[in-house]
Amino acid sequence: MIRVVVLDFDGVLVESADVKTEAFVQLFPESPEHHGAIRRYHLRHAGISRHVKIRHIVTSILGESADEHRFEELAERFRELVEEQVAAAPVVRGARDFLRVAQGRYPLYVASGTPEAELRRLAGRHGLSSSFVEVYGSPTTKPTMLRRIASAEAVPAEAMVMVGDGESDRDAAHETGVPFVARVTGPGPLAACRWQVRDLSELQATIDRIDAA
């Protein structure tokens, strides 16, 4: 039986995934020929730390060298581009109702690639903070978050569920043995996942099906 629910933030609780995709492109306006590769890389690795992605984009996609100061400047510029837009983005359909009902049934956690201090601010601005036992963000990796939650709740991995919209969410769940529910809104790699929802109005019914499987 599922006893703990862990949710990603962008694209699962808040409709903000596209905001971050475009922000990575906007960081590098002088390199339009690389924008397609930047988008593809971000989408493949949605959910991991922006610092990791910025470093990869600069060194491996743009083929440039940069020092730590440059990486930090880019990360701060990214934060400036996205924080207000994410705060203004709508909550995913069904999220508030699911959290209200599920809060009395499961310990609820957030596991996101967003820097933790920023993530806590955003959860607060959307009025979601009180629903969660803990809100975890980067630099902690998602597999580490899932293991930490399982230990804190004293449950086996198979008694948890991870809800995500990115391949990194799926991979973290598979690495740790946690059942995975994909939020799928169109074609893509997650369309092959066994458990799927279009939005969080379907989540409780999906968890019930996992319990019955």
Secondary structure, 3 states (H helix, E strand, C coil): CCCEEEECCECCCECCHHHHHHHHHHCCCCCHHHHHHHHHHHHHCCCCCHHHHHHHHHHHHCCCCCCHHHHHHHHHHHHHHHHHHHHHCCECCCHHHHHHHHCCCCCEEEEEEEEHHHHHHHHHHCCCHHHCCEEEEECCCHHHHHHHHHHHHCCCHHHEEEEECCHHHHHHHHHHCCCEEEECCCCCHHHHCCCEECCHHHHHHHHHHHHHC
